[in-house]
Amino acid sequence: MQAVLTIDDLPDGALDAAARFHARWLPEIRTVLEDREVASLVLVLPSAGYDHADWRRAAARDLARASAPVRVNIVGGGSEADVEATLAYLGDAPGVTGQYCPLHED
């Protein structure tokens, strides 16, 4: 089963967003990852500036390593249709884990 957790309350600044992600959301993420039914977790984050890419990539990579064999990926931004298409792709891509997928904003 693929679980999806939408996180939409992150500050605009990269440092503040990373701090809130880890303080507020990491405990909930770990709870989801402990569910034996979950084979994949996708975190859906809002669009953000280029300065957010490093912490998002690191979070995806480190969560995936710590949670293997459960797959963890992060999707950022994009339209609802783009997010849904990416979720469908990730749901059918058992070899994809630890990736940050920034989606194009129209």
Secondary structure, 3 states (H helix, E strand, C coil): CEEEEECCCCCCCHHHHHHHHHHHHHHHHHHHHHCCCCCEEEEEECCCCHHHHHHHHHHHHHHHHHHCCCEEEEEECCCHHHHHHHHHHHHCCCCCCCCEEECCCC
